[in-house]
Amino acid sequence: MTLTVTRSRRAAHSAPSARWRSRKVQGWLYAAPTAVIVGVLFIAPLVLVGWMSLNRWPLLGQATFNAPANYLKIADNPLFLDAVVFTLKYTAITTVLLSGVALGLALLVQERRPGVAFFRTAFFLPGAVGFAAAGLLFYGMLNNDFGPIDPMLQALGITSEPVKWIGTPNMALFSTITLVIWRFAGFNMLILLTGLQAIPTEVYEAARSDGANRWQIFTKITLPLLRPTLALMLILSVTGSLLAFDQFFVFTNGGPDNSTVSMVMVVYRDAFFRFDLGGAAALSVVLLVALVGLNTLMMRRLR
C-alpha cells in the first residue's frame, strides 16, 4: 500500500515536469526557423564582414591578414570624410522636414469626415513605389532635355530658363530631399496616425471642457502622448537617412563633383570600383557602430 502511494506521488510530481519539458521543446521548435534565418542572413554576414575588415581582401585573389590597416586608412580617405559631413547634413535636413510634413498630414486626416479615406490613400500611395523607380521618375521629370517640369514652369512665367535641378550641389540636395519627402511622407504619416488614434478621445474632451484651445491641446496633450510614436518615426528616419544609397545612386549618381556622395556610396565604390573589399568592410563596421551608438542615444533621450 505504501509503495503504491509513493509511486502515485512520484507520477503526480513528474507529470508537470514532463509537460514543461514538452512545452520547452515545442518552443524551441517554433523558434528554430526564425533563429536559422537570423543566423544565416544576419549573424553570419556580420561575422564575415568583421573578419574581412581585418584582412586585405581583394575581389580576386588570396586574403591576407593586415589588421588594423583597413581602419587606419579611413582617416586618409578624403571622399569618406566629405561623405560623412554631407550625410549628416542630409540626415538633419531630411529628418526635420520629413517629420514636419508627416505630422501635418497625420493631423489633417486624423478625424473621420467625408473624403478623409481618399486623402489617406492618396498620401500613402507614393510609399508603394520602389525607391529606384521613384528616383528614375524624378530624374525623368526634372531632366532639362525632356522633363515636363521646366516647360511647365516657363509656360507659367515662374522661370525664364531651365533650372539645373541636379546641376549644382545645393539644387541636387534640394531635389533629392524633395524626392525622399514625396516617397516617405505618407508612410511616416501612417505611423503617426496610428499613434494619434491611440490617444483616448476623453482626454481631448476634458481639455476642451477646461477651456483649452487648439494650440494648447496640441502642445500639452497630443505631442506628449505621441512621443513614443515620434521616437519610432525619428529612429527610422535617421537610420534610413544615414544609410541613404538608392536616391543618390539612381538620381544624382553622387554628382555633381561628388557633392552628393553618401557614406554607403563610398563603401560601394571601395568594394566594386577599387575592388578593396577589406577597406569597404572596415567602413561598414565603423558605420554600423556609429548607427548603434546613435540609435541608443536617441532611444535614451526620447524615452
Secondary structure, 3 states (H helix, E strand, C coil): CHHHHHHHHHHHHHHHHHHHHHHHHHHHHHHHHHHHHHHHHHHHHHHHHHHHCCEECECCCCCEECCCHHHHHHHHCHHHHHHHHHHHHHHHHHHHHHHHHHHHHHHHCCCCCCCHHHHHHHHHHHHHCCHHHHHHHHHHHHCCCCCCHHHHHHHCCCCCCCCCCCCCHHHHHHHHHHHHHHHHHHHHHHHHHHHHHCCCHHHHHHHHHCCCCHHHHHHHHHHHHCHHHHHHHHHHHHHHHHCCCHHHHHHHCCCCCCCCCCHHHHHHHHHHCCCEHHHHHHHHHHHHHHHHHHHHHHHHHHC
